[in-house]
Each structure stands twice: as structure tokens, then as C-alpha cells.
Amino acid sequence: MHQGHLDAATATRRALLLGLAAAAAVPLVGCAGEDGGPDLVTAAGVDRVDPPADAPVATSVDGLADFGHRLLAAAAGPGANFVASPLSMALAFSMVRAGAGGTTAKELDAVFGFPASGRDQAYNAISGQLATVDVPPKPKGGPRDGSAKRNPPVVSIGNALFPQHGLTIGESFLRTLAEQYAAGVRPVDFAGDALDQINAWVDRQTAGRIKKVFDSLDPGTSLVLANTVYFKADWRSYFLDVADAAFTKADGTVIRTPTMRNGLRLRYAETAGITAIELPYAEGPYAMWLMLPPPGGKPEEALAHQVLARLRDSFTELQVEVAVPKWDFDSSIDLKAVLAKLGVTAAFHAGADFSGIAPGLFISAAVHKANITVDEWGSEAAAVTGIAMALSGPPPTQARFTADRPFAFAIVGGKDRIPLFIGRVSDPSAARSS
């Protein structure tokens, strides 16, 4: 992370890397997981690196904006509330992309707008620009008033890999995740309590706003890769005038809803019939853009990459009377279905090329959950993207035993498996003599 955003302890945080039997050059140490979660496996001497100055950040951000617009069109139901974090999805799939090849890689590049080179370094830089803490603090309750001190923004980006104990993973892939994503590696048992451990990590990384990413996992799952994004910030200027006001829904229905009002000097823009304002948060480079389409227009049109670029170039500071409703809702997305609409298919089937991670892997499940709360004090939002991967073909066969020749046997008992009887079968057709 960049020094301007993280404290010294965070800046010198050791990156995490899963050990490989063949990776003798990467000495490993273990430490207990947080809150009783799965143990971390760390790589001594492997640090998260600073991204180069020429990392293709602009290209990646453009691709991210374009993906977000297409995502909304593919995932949001007509007239329904919708919230998602394209950043969370892109970070998760950028990590997966680090181990992909062939058609699998090309489809991910096309859908997410990943640059032709320098993708990992770009998302390292993007995370460094945004993140302020590793793990968000537990939210503080209690009433607030207009004299309340503004809290500094809290932005957390978490990456983690949960492999099955004993799964051999490519060293280059793991080193990339350590150096560019600071991805913690937590070996688990998918036939045991892996689901609880993964969901506990998600709960912690989102300050309790998202309790779980997966409702269930197939015991044959080989690994899960997850990203979380958490954001909480106070407005630079609170909205102390809140009263019910009319709101007309897309179908013409008029409702009354709590609405925040204030007169503020803000950045304001108009383009292609779309009116936009930028509401700044208390500190740092954080703001919310609110975009209003013309009557009869579709809000999602304002999220098109070209429109966002024009708005960004058109903002000018004006005194603005603002009236905006409060909101608080969530969304859940089956990313396999949505990404298939957008052009990702190879990754989800046997024959996918994730050879940089481990042979024979494909994505068996991919989900995204997000929620947001906006009120007179500020905004709080959280998102998680989870990707489950399994081995190709039917549930993996661990071994075969076919007794078609002479064999030995033993009858054992007790917790120490004490042999009560042992023997050898050479001719099972022989009859007992008496």
C-alpha cells in the first residue's frame, strides 16, 4: 500500500504465501488465524511490493467503469434496487486471472477490461490509492447530532485464498498474490468446517455487514478465493434537514420517503441530459456522484464509461440545493450466470485453463453480495466476491482398490486400530473344511 494511506505497521506488513513442497526457496512460517479462523501460512522474506509508476492504472479504471455499466445491465432486474462493487469483482477475478491461460484468460481480459500487461501491478496501485486500513473496526453505535466530529474515512480491501489442505498450488501464482494483492492464504478442510471459517473471515472484513459469502460449498471444492471491499465515511457537510418528500418510481407510482436537504457549494455537471453532483466526504479523495437522467431516461445510462468521462471533465463548482432520499438496501448476484451473459464461459467448465494455480481447476461457483446505507451523516457499504474452484470432471476419485488377486487383511479395533485378526486371501473359492 502507499505510504500516504497506511500506517507504518501496515506498510511493512508481511505478504502471505502458501507453502509448496517444491518451493524450498520460500521458507514458511505459520501463525494462528484471527478469531479462531484458519491459520495463516506466511512466507518469510516475501513483501507486498510497491507498484511501478507506469502501472496501467488509467486503462484498468476505464475497463472497470465499462464493466460496471455492462454488469448493471446484465444483473439488475427491471426497476429493482441494485448495488454492487465492480472493484471487488475485478480484484477477485484479477487474482484468478493471474493463474489463467489460453481462452480462459482471453475471456476474462475482454469482460473485465484488463490491460494487456501490468494488470497485477495496476490493481496493486488501485488498492493502494483507496485502502486506509487492513481490517475495518467494529462500528460504534449511539445517536449523533450536528456537532458530531467527522470521522476519517475507513476503506478496507481484503484478499484471501482458502485452499484445501495439501493442495499443491503454483509457486509463481502464489508469489503474485503475495506481492501484488497481499492475499492471505488460509488452508482449510472443505469436508469439515471450511465454510464457517470462510464466512467468519468475510464477516470480520466487512465489519459485520455481510455475514457470509456462500450458503453452502460442495465437499469436493478445492479452493475458494475471496475479496472484500468495505467503505464508511462521513459527509463533509451533514444533511440536518430531513423530512418526507415525494418520490416517483419508474412505473409512475408516487411514494413519500425520508429526504435529505442542504444548500452546498458542490461540483456540478450536465451532459447528454444527465445532471450530476459530487458529494464530498469529510476527508481524503472520496466522494459520491449522484446522477439524474432526464425524465423518462434510464439511470444506468449515466454509468456508461463515456458518460462518466464527460461528467468528470464537465464538473464546475456551484452553489447547489440538494435533496436526495436516504437509502439502505442490498443485492446478491450469481456471477456465473451474469458473466456468462457478458462472455465468460471457458472458466466455468471442465477444460478451463487455470494451470498456473493447479491442474484441472475450473470455477464451480462465483457470487457477489453488496449492501449500502446512505443517510444524513454519511455512507457505509460492503461487498464480497467469492470464487469457488473444483477439479474437472465428476467428484474427484481419491483412489481405487480392486481385490482381484491375493490380498492381506486385518480386523482392527479401538481408537488405536489394534489388529484383532490378520490374514491373507489367496483363493477365495476354497471352502471351509469343518
KEFI-309043 format. One record per residue (C-alpha): residue number from 0; residue in three letters; x, y, z. Coordinates in Angstrom, 3 decimals, padded with zeros to 6 digits. Layout:
<rec NUM,Ala,<X,Y,Z>>
...
END
This chain:
<rec 0,Met,<000.000,000.000,000.000>>
<rec 1,His,<001.090,003.559,-000.498>>
<rec 2,Gln,<002.678,005.238,002.485>>
<rec 3,Gly,<000.150,008.078,002.352>>
<rec 4,His,<-002.731,005.800,003.243>>
<rec 5,Leu,<-001.414,003.198,005.662>>
<rec 6,Asp,<000.420,003.405,008.942>>
<rec 7,Ala,<003.946,002.096,009.315>>
<rec 8,Ala,<002.840,-001.236,010.723>>
<rec 9,Thr,<000.621,-001.844,007.738>>
<rec 10,Ala,<003.187,-000.601,005.257>>
<rec 11,Thr,<005.656,-003.205,006.476>>
<rec 12,Arg,<003.094,-005.998,006.661>>
<rec 13,Arg,<004.463,-009.326,005.504>>
<rec 14,Ala,<002.743,-010.784,002.479>>
<rec 15,Leu,<001.270,-014.240,002.747>>
<rec 16,Leu,<002.130,-017.280,000.695>>
<rec 17,Leu,<001.053,-020.902,000.766>>
<rec 18,Gly,<003.927,-023.359,001.014>>
<rec 19,Leu,<004.789,-025.821,-001.724>>
<rec 20,Ala,<006.858,-028.930,-001.257>>
<rec 21,Ala,<008.985,-027.825,-004.189>>
<rec 22,Ala,<009.320,-024.224,-003.054>>
<rec 23,Ala,<012.363,-024.675,-000.893>>
<rec 24,Ala,<013.479,-021.150,-001.787>>
<rec 25,Val,<010.432,-019.736,000.024>>
<rec 26,Pro,<010.761,-020.552,003.745>>
<rec 27,Leu,<007.402,-020.695,005.511>>
<rec 28,Val,<006.146,-019.920,008.980>>
<rec 29,Gly,<002.667,-020.358,010.429>>
<rec 30,Cys,<000.570,-018.273,012.778>>
<rec 31,Ala,<-002.862,-018.636,014.292>>
<rec 32,Gly,<-005.791,-017.165,012.411>>
<rec 33,Glu,<-007.842,-014.275,013.741>>
<rec 34,Asp,<-010.881,-015.029,015.912>>
<rec 35,Gly,<-010.216,-018.748,015.770>>
<rec 36,Gly,<-010.232,-018.770,011.990>>
<rec 37,Pro,<-007.974,-020.832,009.746>>
<rec 38,Asp,<-004.249,-020.469,010.315>>
<rec 39,Leu,<-002.277,-018.144,008.088>>
<rec 40,Val,<000.724,-019.508,006.225>>
<rec 41,Thr,<003.301,-016.772,005.744>>
<rec 42,Ala,<006.351,-016.599,003.538>>
<rec 43,Ala,<009.361,-015.177,005.284>>
<rec 44,Gly,<011.028,-012.547,003.138>>
<rec 45,Val,<008.121,-012.004,000.716>>
<rec 46,Asp,<006.762,-008.446,000.976>>
<rec 47,Arg,<003.995,-006.706,-000.832>>
<rec 48,Val,<005.816,-004.595,-003.399>>
<rec 49,Asp,<005.182,-001.011,-004.416>>
<rec 50,Pro,<003.690,-000.843,-007.917>>
<rec 51,Pro,<005.767,000.811,-010.635>>
<rec 52,Ala,<004.931,004.383,-011.582>>
<rec 53,Asp,<003.955,003.285,-015.088>>
<rec 54,Ala,<001.425,000.654,-013.991>>
<rec 55,Pro,<-001.572,000.854,-016.387>>
<rec 56,Val,<-003.951,002.292,-013.807>>
<rec 57,Ala,<-005.920,004.518,-016.185>>
<rec 58,Thr,<-006.553,001.661,-018.599>>
<rec 59,Ser,<-007.666,-000.553,-015.731>>
<rec 60,Val,<-010.000,002.087,-014.311>>
<rec 61,Asp,<-011.567,002.617,-017.730>>
<rec 62,Gly,<-012.086,-001.108,-018.062>>
<rec 63,Leu,<-013.564,-001.230,-014.574>>
<rec 64,Ala,<-016.055,001.534,-015.371>>
<rec 65,Asp,<-017.123,-000.156,-018.584>>
<rec 66,Phe,<-017.519,-003.483,-016.811>>
<rec 67,Gly,<-019.665,-001.872,-014.110>>
<rec 68,His,<-022.061,-000.460,-016.680>>
<rec 69,Arg,<-022.424,-003.768,-018.502>>
<rec 70,Leu,<-022.769,-005.578,-015.181>>
<rec 71,Leu,<-025.754,-003.467,-014.178>>
<rec 72,Ala,<-027.475,-004.126,-017.491>>
<rec 73,Ala,<-026.902,-007.865,-017.137>>
<rec 74,Ala,<-027.562,-008.316,-013.420>>
<rec 75,Ala,<-030.129,-005.762,-012.261>>
<rec 76,Gly,<-033.795,-006.640,-012.501>>
<rec 77,Pro,<-036.043,-004.079,-014.253>>
<rec 78,Gly,<-036.895,-001.327,-011.834>>
<rec 79,Ala,<-035.202,-003.012,-008.898>>
<rec 80,Asn,<-032.713,-001.582,-006.425>>
<rec 81,Phe,<-029.182,-002.715,-007.151>>
<rec 82,Val,<-025.800,-002.328,-005.506>>
<rec 83,Ala,<-022.521,-004.000,-006.402>>
<rec 84,Ser,<-018.794,-003.393,-006.217>>
<rec 85,Pro,<-017.196,-003.812,-009.651>>
<rec 86,Leu,<-013.861,-003.273,-007.884>>
<rec 87,Ser,<-014.425,-006.259,-005.642>>
<rec 88,Met,<-015.315,-008.440,-008.612>>
<rec 89,Ala,<-012.395,-007.200,-010.683>>
<rec 90,Leu,<-009.912,-007.756,-007.858>>
<rec 91,Ala,<-011.169,-011.284,-007.269>>
<rec 92,Phe,<-011.075,-012.186,-010.939>>
<rec 93,Ser,<-007.761,-010.409,-011.462>>
<rec 94,Met,<-006.288,-012.755,-008.882>>
<rec 95,Val,<-007.828,-015.743,-010.657>>
<rec 96,Arg,<-006.537,-014.349,-013.946>>
<rec 97,Ala,<-003.002,-014.494,-012.549>>
<rec 98,Gly,<-003.201,-018.267,-012.888>>
<rec 99,Ala,<-005.166,-018.458,-016.142>>
<rec 100,Gly,<-004.089,-019.074,-019.718>>
<rec 101,Gly,<-005.432,-019.583,-023.215>>
<rec 102,Thr,<-009.091,-018.877,-023.960>>
<rec 103,Thr,<-009.870,-018.710,-020.245>>
<rec 104,Ala,<-007.519,-015.745,-019.833>>
<rec 105,Lys,<-008.661,-014.010,-023.032>>
<rec 106,Glu,<-012.326,-014.085,-021.990>>
<rec 107,Leu,<-011.553,-012.653,-018.553>>
<rec 108,Asp,<-009.444,-009.897,-020.124>>
<rec 109,Ala,<-012.242,-008.958,-022.527>>
<rec 110,Val,<-015.057,-008.888,-019.969>>
<rec 111,Phe,<-013.200,-007.097,-017.171>>
<rec 112,Gly,<-011.227,-004.773,-019.427>>
<rec 113,Phe,<-007.919,-005.965,-018.041>>
<rec 114,Pro,<-004.856,-004.358,-019.663>>
<rec 115,Ala,<-002.697,-006.421,-021.997>>
<rec 116,Ser,<000.153,-006.278,-019.483>>
<rec 117,Gly,<000.713,-004.968,-015.973>>
<rec 118,Arg,<-002.717,-005.968,-014.667>>
<rec 119,Asp,<-001.480,-007.148,-011.262>>
<rec 120,Gln,<000.624,-004.022,-010.770>>
<rec 121,Ala,<-002.309,-001.807,-011.763>>
<rec 122,Tyr,<-004.681,-003.355,-009.230>>
<rec 123,Asn,<-001.945,-003.154,-006.618>>
<rec 124,Ala,<-001.756,000.580,-007.306>>
<rec 125,Ile,<-005.547,000.957,-007.302>>
<rec 126,Ser,<-005.817,-000.733,-003.924>>
<rec 127,Gly,<-003.003,001.432,-002.606>>
<rec 128,Gln,<-004.831,004.560,-003.610>>
<rec 129,Leu,<-008.005,003.560,-001.814>>
<rec 130,Ala,<-007.312,001.477,001.270>>
<rec 131,Thr,<-006.799,003.141,004.648>>
<rec 132,Val,<-006.870,000.090,006.945>>
<rec 133,Asp,<-006.421,-003.653,006.655>>
<rec 134,Val,<-009.456,-004.613,008.730>>
<rec 135,Pro,<-012.349,-002.227,009.447>>
<rec 136,Pro,<-013.092,-001.525,013.112>>
<rec 137,Lys,<-016.336,-002.621,014.668>>
<rec 138,Pro,<-018.975,000.104,014.129>>
<rec 139,Lys,<-019.779,002.360,017.052>>
<rec 140,Gly,<-023.431,002.724,017.945>>
<rec 141,Gly,<-025.305,005.521,019.621>>
<rec 142,Pro,<-027.071,008.699,018.492>>
<rec 143,Arg,<-025.378,011.522,016.599>>
<rec 144,Asp,<-026.076,015.208,016.221>>
<rec 145,Gly,<-024.948,018.059,014.007>>
<rec 146,Ser,<-021.992,018.886,016.239>>
<rec 147,Ala,<-020.566,015.381,015.977>>
<rec 148,Lys,<-016.959,015.250,014.867>>
<rec 149,Arg,<-016.400,013.905,011.382>>
<rec 150,Asn,<-014.679,010.544,011.426>>
<rec 151,Pro,<-011.920,009.890,008.895>>
<rec 152,Pro,<-012.943,007.558,006.072>>
<rec 153,Val,<-012.422,003.843,006.584>>
<rec 154,Val,<-011.664,001.860,003.435>>
<rec 155,Ser,<-010.618,-001.764,003.647>>
<rec 156,Ile,<-009.750,-004.144,000.811>>
<rec 157,Gly,<-009.222,-007.760,001.783>>
<rec 158,Asn,<-007.965,-010.635,-000.358>>
<rec 159,Ala,<-007.680,-014.251,000.724>>
<rec 160,Leu,<-007.113,-017.705,-000.693>>
<rec 161,Phe,<-008.602,-020.710,001.102>>
<rec 162,Pro,<-007.070,-023.887,-000.399>>
<rec 163,Gln,<-007.791,-027.448,000.629>>
<rec 164,His,<-005.102,-028.738,002.982>>
<rec 165,Gly,<-002.441,-030.448,000.893>>
<rec 166,Leu,<-003.431,-028.918,-002.445>>
<rec 167,Thr,<-000.304,-028.132,-004.459>>
<rec 168,Ile,<-000.528,-024.664,-005.998>>
<rec 169,Gly,<001.805,-022.981,-008.472>>
<rec 170,Glu,<004.581,-021.028,-006.752>>
<rec 171,Ser,<004.519,-018.168,-009.274>>
<rec 172,Phe,<000.766,-017.713,-008.770>>
<rec 173,Leu,<001.117,-017.574,-005.004>>
<rec 174,Arg,<004.040,-015.168,-005.165>>
<rec 175,Thr,<001.998,-012.840,-007.399>>
<rec 176,Leu,<-000.896,-012.918,-004.944>>
<rec 177,Ala,<001.500,-012.130,-002.098>>
<rec 178,Glu,<003.453,-009.341,-003.786>>
<rec 179,Gln,<000.629,-007.604,-005.673>>
<rec 180,Tyr,<-002.519,-008.349,-003.626>>
<rec 181,Ala,<-001.247,-009.093,-000.089>>
<rec 182,Ala,<-003.560,-012.102,-000.285>>
<rec 183,Gly,<-003.674,-014.080,002.922>>
<rec 184,Val,<-003.552,-017.853,002.459>>
<rec 185,Arg,<-005.571,-019.928,004.916>>
<rec 186,Pro,<-005.609,-023.700,004.328>>
<rec 187,Val,<-008.954,-025.312,005.216>>
<rec 188,Asp,<-010.782,-028.644,005.051>>
<rec 189,Phe,<-013.751,-028.474,002.692>>
<rec 190,Ala,<-015.087,-031.729,004.114>>
<rec 191,Gly,<-015.018,-030.069,007.542>>
<rec 192,Asp,<-015.655,-026.528,008.761>>
<rec 193,Ala,<-014.199,-024.591,005.812>>
<rec 194,Leu,<-017.493,-022.814,005.112>>
<rec 195,Asp,<-017.727,-021.454,008.654>>
<rec 196,Gln,<-014.117,-020.279,008.548>>
<rec 197,Ile,<-014.505,-018.521,005.193>>
<rec 198,Asn,<-017.711,-016.801,006.263>>
<rec 199,Ala,<-016.119,-015.715,009.559>>
<rec 200,Trp,<-013.341,-014.017,007.590>>
<rec 201,Val,<-015.921,-012.243,005.405>>
<rec 202,Asp,<-017.881,-011.090,008.470>>
<rec 203,Arg,<-014.725,-009.634,010.018>>
<rec 204,Gln,<-013.530,-007.944,006.820>>
<rec 205,Thr,<-016.904,-006.228,006.302>>
<rec 206,Ala,<-017.384,-005.070,009.909>>
<rec 207,Gly,<-020.323,-007.426,010.258>>
<rec 208,Arg,<-022.308,-006.067,007.315>>
<rec 209,Ile,<-022.003,-009.312,005.338>>
<rec 210,Lys,<-022.219,-012.446,007.446>>
<rec 211,Lys,<-021.434,-014.965,004.746>>
<rec 212,Val,<-020.473,-015.197,001.105>>
<rec 213,Phe,<-021.528,-018.800,000.468>>
<rec 214,Asp,<-024.551,-020.569,001.920>>
<rec 215,Ser,<-023.023,-023.941,001.116>>
<rec 216,Leu,<-019.990,-025.474,-000.572>>
<rec 217,Asp,<-019.547,-028.841,-002.208>>
<rec 218,Pro,<-017.199,-031.022,-000.107>>
<rec 219,Gly,<-015.247,-031.592,-003.329>>
<rec 220,Thr,<-014.305,-027.893,-003.545>>
<rec 221,Ser,<-010.551,-027.482,-003.938>>
<rec 222,Leu,<-010.142,-023.808,-003.109>>
<rec 223,Val,<-012.012,-020.542,-002.573>>
<rec 224,Leu,<-010.653,-017.134,-003.469>>
<rec 225,Ala,<-012.377,-014.124,-001.910>>
<rec 226,Asn,<-012.217,-010.346,-001.977>>
<rec 227,Thr,<-013.948,-007.871,000.310>>
<rec 228,Val,<-014.356,-004.130,-000.013>>
<rec 229,Tyr,<-015.615,-002.040,002.913>>
<rec 230,Phe,<-016.275,001.701,002.947>>
<rec 231,Lys,<-017.502,004.070,005.647>>
<rec 232,Ala,<-017.257,007.852,005.571>>
<rec 233,Asp,<-018.996,010.926,006.932>>
<rec 234,Trp,<-020.204,013.714,004.687>>
<rec 235,Arg,<-018.127,016.866,004.667>>
<rec 236,Ser,<-021.428,018.637,005.364>>
<rec 237,Tyr,<-024.157,016.776,007.216>>
<rec 238,Phe,<-027.754,016.847,005.998>>
<rec 239,Leu,<-029.596,018.090,009.063>>
<rec 240,Asp,<-032.860,018.856,007.259>>
<rec 241,Val,<-034.586,015.506,006.758>>
<rec 242,Ala,<-038.298,015.225,006.003>>
<rec 243,Asp,<-040.616,013.055,003.944>>
<rec 244,Ala,<-040.943,014.074,000.322>>
<rec 245,Ala,<-042.482,012.627,-002.830>>
<rec 246,Phe,<-040.541,010.145,-004.963>>
<rec 247,Thr,<-041.878,008.913,-008.324>>
<rec 248,Lys,<-040.893,005.371,-009.224>>
<rec 249,Ala,<-040.205,004.185,-012.762>>
<rec 250,Asp,<-043.760,002.879,-013.116>>
<rec 251,Gly,<-045.214,006.266,-012.195>>
<rec 252,Thr,<-046.121,005.329,-008.642>>
<rec 253,Val,<-045.574,008.179,-006.186>>
<rec 254,Ile,<-044.324,007.392,-002.702>>
<rec 255,Arg,<-043.189,009.523,000.204>>
<rec 256,Thr,<-039.755,008.807,001.620>>
<rec 257,Pro,<-037.303,010.453,004.056>>
<rec 258,Thr,<-035.373,013.011,002.029>>
<rec 259,Met,<-032.204,014.897,002.963>>
<rec 260,Arg,<-031.812,018.568,002.041>>
<rec 261,Asn,<-028.963,021.048,002.181>>
<rec 262,Gly,<-027.604,024.051,000.334>>
<rec 263,Leu,<-023.996,023.300,-000.567>>
<rec 264,Arg,<-021.231,024.555,-002.784>>
<rec 265,Leu,<-020.545,021.480,-004.894>>
<rec 266,Arg,<-019.115,020.275,-008.156>>
<rec 267,Tyr,<-021.987,020.150,-010.636>>
<rec 268,Ala,<-022.250,018.962,-014.245>>
<rec 269,Glu,<-024.745,018.476,-017.054>>
<rec 270,Thr,<-024.154,016.316,-020.120>>
<rec 271,Ala,<-026.405,014.410,-022.522>>
<rec 272,Gly,<-029.413,015.429,-020.456>>
<rec 273,Ile,<-027.899,013.970,-017.291>>
<rec 274,Thr,<-027.453,016.176,-014.237>>
<rec 275,Ala,<-024.782,015.214,-011.722>>
<rec 276,Ile,<-023.334,016.404,-008.437>>
<rec 277,Glu,<-020.328,015.303,-006.444>>
<rec 278,Leu,<-020.955,014.999,-002.701>>
<rec 279,Pro,<-017.586,015.036,-000.910>>
<rec 280,Tyr,<-016.828,013.044,002.193>>
<rec 281,Ala,<-015.099,014.552,005.198>>
<rec 282,Glu,<-011.508,013.660,004.367>>
<rec 283,Gly,<-009.416,012.166,001.625>>
<rec 284,Pro,<-010.130,011.620,-002.069>>
<rec 285,Tyr,<-013.596,010.177,-001.536>>
<rec 286,Ala,<-016.929,011.405,-002.851>>
<rec 287,Met,<-020.272,010.150,-004.088>>
<rec 288,Trp,<-021.510,011.022,-007.542>>
<rec 289,Leu,<-025.261,011.306,-007.880>>
<rec 290,Met,<-026.550,011.264,-011.469>>
<rec 291,Leu,<-030.098,012.113,-012.511>>
<rec 292,Pro,<-031.255,011.148,-016.026>>
<rec 293,Pro,<-033.767,013.253,-017.957>>
<rec 294,Pro,<-037.474,012.445,-017.408>>
<rec 295,Gly,<-038.145,009.029,-018.861>>
<rec 296,Gly,<-034.426,008.227,-019.058>>
<rec 297,Lys,<-032.745,005.200,-017.554>>
<rec 298,Pro,<-030.397,005.785,-014.594>>
<rec 299,Glu,<-027.994,003.101,-015.792>>
<rec 300,Glu,<-027.261,005.169,-018.899>>
<rec 301,Ala,<-025.383,007.576,-016.640>>
<rec 302,Leu,<-022.968,004.806,-015.709>>
<rec 303,Ala,<-021.732,004.276,-019.245>>
<rec 304,His,<-017.987,004.800,-019.393>>
<rec 305,Gln,<-018.246,007.586,-021.972>>
<rec 306,Val,<-020.854,009.468,-019.923>>
<rec 307,Leu,<-018.797,009.204,-016.752>>
<rec 308,Ala,<-015.770,010.554,-018.601>>
<rec 309,Arg,<-017.755,013.534,-019.896>>
<rec 310,Leu,<-019.154,014.253,-016.449>>
<rec 311,Arg,<-015.689,014.099,-014.929>>
<rec 312,Asp,<-014.486,016.688,-017.436>>
<rec 313,Ser,<-017.570,018.897,-017.064>>
<rec 314,Phe,<-017.767,019.414,-013.311>>
<rec 315,Thr,<-017.732,023.020,-012.161>>
<rec 316,Glu,<-018.247,024.367,-008.655>>
<rec 317,Leu,<-021.645,025.930,-007.960>>
<rec 318,Gln,<-023.951,026.552,-005.035>>
<rec 319,Val,<-026.469,023.740,-005.199>>
<rec 320,Glu,<-029.674,022.999,-003.320>>
<rec 321,Val,<-029.576,019.289,-002.756>>
<rec 322,Ala,<-032.496,016.978,-001.998>>
<rec 323,Val,<-031.758,013.279,-002.019>>
<rec 324,Pro,<-033.533,010.386,-000.319>>
<rec 325,Lys,<-031.945,008.168,002.277>>
<rec 326,Trp,<-031.485,004.542,001.256>>
<rec 327,Asp,<-030.447,001.218,002.697>>
<rec 328,Phe,<-030.552,-001.998,000.648>>
<rec 329,Asp,<-028.522,-004.927,-000.642>>
<rec 330,Ser,<-028.043,-007.113,-003.701>>
<rec 331,Ser,<-026.857,-010.638,-004.360>>
<rec 332,Ile,<-025.545,-011.788,-007.736>>
<rec 333,Asp,<-024.878,-015.216,-009.202>>
<rec 334,Leu,<-021.747,-014.233,-011.086>>
<rec 335,Lys,<-021.580,-017.433,-013.093>>
<rec 336,Ala,<-024.875,-016.584,-014.778>>
<rec 337,Val,<-024.110,-012.890,-015.208>>
<rec 338,Leu,<-020.561,-013.306,-016.504>>
<rec 339,Ala,<-021.741,-015.965,-018.935>>
<rec 340,Lys,<-024.056,-013.320,-020.441>>
<rec 341,Leu,<-021.080,-010.997,-020.766>>
<rec 342,Gly,<-018.826,-013.539,-022.455>>
<rec 343,Val,<-017.025,-015.581,-019.786>>
<rec 344,Thr,<-017.709,-019.256,-020.463>>
<rec 345,Ala,<-014.466,-021.247,-020.558>>
<rec 346,Ala,<-013.651,-020.557,-016.894>>
<rec 347,Phe,<-016.805,-022.300,-015.704>>
<rec 348,His,<-016.344,-025.660,-017.396>>
<rec 349,Ala,<-014.034,-028.652,-017.380>>
<rec 350,Gly,<-011.143,-027.798,-019.648>>
<rec 351,Ala,<-010.685,-024.316,-018.190>>
<rec 352,Asp,<-007.046,-023.268,-018.159>>
<rec 353,Phe,<-006.061,-022.371,-014.616>>
<rec 354,Ser,<-002.837,-024.327,-014.902>>
<rec 355,Gly,<-000.929,-021.555,-013.152>>
<rec 356,Ile,<-002.932,-022.312,-010.000>>
<rec 357,Ala,<-003.293,-026.092,-010.199>>
<rec 358,Pro,<-004.023,-028.589,-012.984>>
<rec 359,Gly,<-007.650,-029.404,-013.764>>
<rec 360,Leu,<-009.330,-026.495,-011.968>>
<rec 361,Phe,<-012.479,-024.721,-013.112>>
<rec 362,Ile,<-014.779,-022.219,-011.387>>
<rec 363,Ser,<-017.680,-024.132,-009.840>>
<rec 364,Ala,<-019.363,-021.153,-008.139>>
<rec 365,Ala,<-018.981,-017.374,-008.131>>
<rec 366,Val,<-021.112,-014.998,-006.099>>
<rec 367,His,<-021.178,-011.324,-005.211>>
<rec 368,Lys,<-023.005,-009.684,-002.332>>
<rec 369,Ala,<-023.155,-005.993,-001.552>>
<rec 370,Asn,<-025.083,-003.576,000.616>>
<rec 371,Ile,<-025.169,000.157,001.185>>
<rec 372,Thr,<-026.576,002.616,003.716>>
<rec 373,Val,<-026.802,006.330,002.940>>
<rec 374,Asp,<-028.171,008.773,005.499>>
<rec 375,Glu,<-027.730,012.338,006.723>>
<rec 376,Trp,<-024.376,011.532,008.338>>
<rec 377,Gly,<-022.626,009.709,005.513>>
<rec 378,Ser,<-022.379,006.348,003.802>>
<rec 379,Glu,<-021.443,002.791,004.692>>
<rec 380,Ala,<-021.136,-000.040,002.188>>
<rec 381,Ala,<-019.646,-003.503,001.960>>
<rec 382,Ala,<-019.147,-006.087,-000.749>>
<rec 383,Val,<-017.740,-009.559,-001.103>>
<rec 384,Thr,<-016.878,-011.609,-004.167>>
<rec 385,Gly,<-016.341,-015.319,-003.699>>
<rec 386,Ile,<-014.977,-017.741,-006.287>>
<rec 387,Ala,<-015.049,-021.488,-005.617>>
<rec 388,Met,<-012.921,-023.793,-007.737>>
<rec 389,Ala,<-013.072,-027.553,-008.159>>
<rec 390,Leu,<-011.241,-030.207,-010.131>>
<rec 391,Ser,<-012.611,-031.047,-013.570>>
<rec 392,Gly,<-014.942,-033.979,-014.098>>
<rec 393,Pro,<-017.132,-035.800,-011.539>>
<rec 394,Pro,<-016.399,-035.555,-007.794>>
<rec 395,Pro,<-012.684,-036.388,-007.551>>
<rec 396,Thr,<-011.829,-040.048,-007.038>>
<rec 397,Gln,<-009.192,-040.233,-004.297>>
<rec 398,Ala,<-008.030,-043.831,-005.011>>
<rec 399,Arg,<-009.176,-047.230,-006.312>>
<rec 400,Phe,<-008.791,-050.666,-004.640>>
<rec 401,Thr,<-009.753,-053.756,-006.671>>
<rec 402,Ala,<-009.258,-057.069,-004.866>>
<rec 403,Asp,<-008.779,-059.298,-007.929>>
<rec 404,Arg,<-005.634,-061.121,-006.754>>
<rec 405,Pro,<-004.313,-062.429,-003.426>>
<rec 406,Phe,<-004.527,-059.862,-000.654>>
<rec 407,Ala,<-003.975,-059.447,003.045>>
<rec 408,Phe,<-006.480,-058.383,005.643>>
<rec 409,Ala,<-006.662,-057.296,009.238>>
<rec 410,Ile,<-009.510,-056.800,011.661>>
<rec 411,Val,<-008.614,-053.901,013.905>>
<rec 412,Gly,<-010.386,-052.189,016.755>>
<rec 413,Gly,<-010.166,-049.353,019.240>>
<rec 414,Lys,<-009.037,-045.792,018.746>>
<rec 415,Asp,<-005.514,-047.059,018.098>>
<rec 416,Arg,<-006.771,-049.535,015.459>>
<rec 417,Ile,<-005.468,-052.629,017.241>>
<rec 418,Pro,<-005.302,-055.682,014.919>>
<rec 419,Leu,<-007.604,-058.400,016.242>>
<rec 420,Phe,<-007.065,-060.664,013.254>>
<rec 421,Ile,<-004.729,-060.596,010.285>>
<rec 422,Gly,<-004.603,-062.878,007.260>>
<rec 423,Arg,<-004.104,-063.359,003.569>>
<rec 424,Val,<-006.603,-064.397,000.948>>
<rec 425,Ser,<-005.032,-066.457,-001.825>>
<rec 426,Asp,<-008.069,-068.425,-003.076>>
<rec 427,Pro,<-011.451,-067.143,-002.039>>
<rec 428,Ser,<-013.185,-070.168,-003.684>>
<rec 429,Ala,<-011.826,-072.673,-001.169>>
<rec 430,Ala,<-014.463,-073.997,001.235>>
<rec 431,Arg,<-014.150,-074.166,004.992>>
<rec 432,Ser,<-013.198,-077.759,005.961>>
<rec 433,Ser,<-015.356,-078.095,009.039>>
END
